[in-house]
Amino acid sequence: MVNASQLNHFGPNDENATDAYLGRCDLPSLWRNIGQASSASEAVRGLMDSRGHRENILRPVFNRVGLAYRLDRVSAYGPAMYCQVFTD
């Protein structure tokens, strides 16, 4: 997403990124949160203030989570982009 200057749930060719991930991984389902912020605490605050993102974080069926961030000082989206991936 960063390399394509995009911050959304779709790939550069408008494909659904979740479907692309599921096609490559042996997972029953997958949910993602993405965002940008100037600090980790700002990112958490923003995700928890968003109803849909907060529901993903607190959904009790998830038993695995992956977290990633990328620092990119020249990004149009801010200095850090964050991604959370959840599965059951």
C-alpha positions in Angstrom: 0.0 0.0 0.0 2.8 2.4 0.9 4.7 1.8 -2.3 1.5 2.4 -4.3 0.7 5.6 -2.4 -2.5 4.1 -1.2 -4.0 3.7 2.2 -7.2 1.6 1.7 -8.5 -2.0 1.8 -8.0 -2.5 -1.9 -4.8 -3.2 -3.9 -3.4 -1.0 -6.7 -5.7 -2.8 -9.3 -8.8 -2.4 -7.1 -8.6 -6.1 -6.0 -9.8 -6.8 -2.5 -6.6 -7.2 -0.5 -8.3 -9.5 2.1 -9.2 -11.9 -0.7 -5.7 -11.8 -2.0 -4.3 -12.6 1.5 -6.7 -15.5 2.0 -5.7 -16.9 -1.4 -2.1 -17.1 -0.2 -2.7 -18.2 3.5 -4.4 -21.1 5.1 -6.7 -19.0 7.2 -10.5 -19.5 7.7 -11.1 -15.7 7.7 -9.3 -12.4 8.0 -10.0 -8.9 9.2 -7.7 -5.9 8.9 -7.4 -2.4 10.4 -5.1 0.1 8.6 -4.3 3.6 9.5 -1.7 6.3 9.7 -0.5 8.4 12.6 2.4 10.3 13.9 2.9 8.0 16.9 1.8 4.6 18.2 -0.4 6.2 20.9 -2.1 8.3 18.3 -2.7 5.2 16.1 -4.2 3.3 19.0 -6.4 6.2 20.0 -7.6 6.6 16.4 -8.4 2.9 16.0 -10.3 2.8 19.4 -12.2 5.9 18.5 -13.5 4.3 15.3 -16.4 2.0 15.8 -15.5 -0.5 13.1 -11.8 -0.7 14.0 -12.6 -1.0 17.7 -15.1 -3.9 17.0 -12.3 -5.7 15.1 -9.9 -5.2 18.0 -12.4 -6.4 20.7 -14.1 -9.2 18.7 -13.8 -12.2 21.0 -13.5 -14.9 18.2 -10.1 -13.7 17.2 -7.3 -15.8 18.6 -4.4 -14.5 16.4 -3.3 -11.0 15.5 -0.4 -9.7 13.5 0.8 -6.1 13.8 3.0 -4.1 11.5 4.1 -0.6 10.8 6.1 1.3 8.3 7.9 4.5 8.9 7.9 6.6 5.7 8.7 10.3 6.2 7.8 11.2 2.6 4.4 9.4 2.6 1.3 11.6 1.9 -0.3 9.7 4.8 2.0 10.7 7.6 5.2 9.4 9.0 3.9 6.0 10.0 1.4 3.6 8.5 -0.1 0.8 10.7 -1.8 -2.5 9.9 -3.5 -5.0 12.2 -4.5 -8.4 10.9 -6.9 -10.6 12.9 -8.0 -14.2 12.3 -9.9 -16.9 14.2 
